[in-house]
Amino acid sequence: MKTLIFLLVLFASLTFSPDAILACSCLPTKSAAQELEQSTAVFSGKVIQIKRRKQAENIFASVEVTFRVEKAWKGLKRKTVTVYTSSNSASCGYSFRVNQTYLVYANGNDEGKLSTGICSRTKRVKDAREDLKELGKGKVTAKNVPKV
């Protein structure tokens, strides 16, 4: 009996890694206007750099994404901004790609860092037609940085 239990535990530990056990759970998304109101910063921008941080203090901030901001709707004053996200979707991380343009809804923390994930309305600009219509023109910014 002990051997059977040992084999079951061994099988489970090999089959279900911690990443597989973790799962992101999101509440239903709000409208673009509601998300704008509740976010610290909302902008569209092109990813110019992605850094994966090996020793991140926080699993949910293990990827550092730098954007060249094209338009801002809230919370920015400079042309570049850094946003943090998790390294995988199981912990709600968003998979950004260099040279792709996104509409980002980000929230700030006590340290002034912005973060986002798959539970926000963040998406590629090419998939954001409804959001952009609801948000309006936005501001083409000369100097965009978080006011967090």
N, C-alpha and C positions, 0 to 999 in steps of 0.2 A: 504494500500500500504506500509506504514512504517513497519507494522508487517511482511509482506512478505519479505521485504528487510532484516529486522533483522533476520528472520529465515534462509534466504539464507546465510547471513554472518556467523551466528552461525554454520550452517551445514558445510560450507566451512572450518571454523576454527577448527572444531572437526575432519573433514575428512582429511584435508591436514595439517599435522603438519609441523613445519619449516624444520625438517629433510626430509620430503617427498618432499617439495618444492625445497630444495637444490638439485642440480644435478651436478655430475662431468662431465666435458666435456674435452676429450683428443684429441690432434692432432694425426694424424697417427704416429705410432712408427717408429723410424729410425732403421737402421741396427745395429747390435751389435757393429760393429767397429765405427759407427758414434756416438752411445750412449756412448761408451768408451771415445771417444775424448771429448765429451761435458760434461761428468760427472766429479765430483770432486773425487769420489772414486768408484771403481768397485771391488767387492770381492765375494767370496762364503764363507758362514759360517753358523753355527748351532745356532739357537736361544736358548739362555740359560736363558733369563729373559725378562719378559714383565711387564712394570709398566704403569698403566693408571693414568694419572695425572688429578686430579679433578679440580684444579684451574690453568689450563694451560693458559698462557698469549695469546697463539695463538691456535685457534681451529685446525689448521693444524699440530700442534706439541703436541697433547694431549696424545700420546702413545709413550713411550720410550722403545725401543727394544735393548737388548744387545746381541751381537753375539760373538761366538768364531770363529775367522777367520781361514779358512782352506787354501784358496789361495787368492792372491791379484793380480789384473791386474793394478791397479792405486790407488795412494793416501793413502796407509796404511803402517804402520811400526810396529804395535804391534799385539798381539794375540787376543785382544778383542776390540770391537768398539760399540758405541751406535749410533743408528739411530732413528730419530723421524718420526712419521707419524700421520695422522689424525685418530680419533677413528671410523670413518665410511667411507664406500665407496662413499656415497653421496658427501662427501667433499674430494674425491680422496684418502682416506686412504687405505693402504694395510693391509690385515688381516693376520698377522704373527701368527704362532703357535710355542709354546715351543717344543724343540727337533726336529724340522723340519729344513732342510738345504736349503738355498736359494742362488741364484745368485742375488746380490743386486747392482743396479746402483743408487748411491746417489749423491746429490748435497749439497754443503755447503752454509751457510749463512754468514753474516758479523760477527757473534759471534763464528764462527768455528764449528757450529753444523751441522751434516749431516741429511738429510731428504730424504725420498722416498715416492712413492705412486703408485697407479695403472696406472698412465700415463707413467711411466718409463717401461723399459723392465724387471724389477724385477720379478722373478718367482722362483718357487721351482726348485732345481737343477735337479730333475728327469724330469722336463719338459723343460730343457734348453740345450738339446743336440746341436741344431743348433748354439746357442750363444757360447757355450763352444768350438765348433769346430772353429768358426770364431775368437774368442778371443785368441786361442792358449793355451799353457800350464799354464800360470800364474806363480806366485812365491809362493812356500810354505813359509810362513813367520815365522820368529822366534819372531819378535816383530812388531805387526801391530797396528797402530793407525792413525787416520786421520792427514794428513799434512795440513789441511785446514787453 
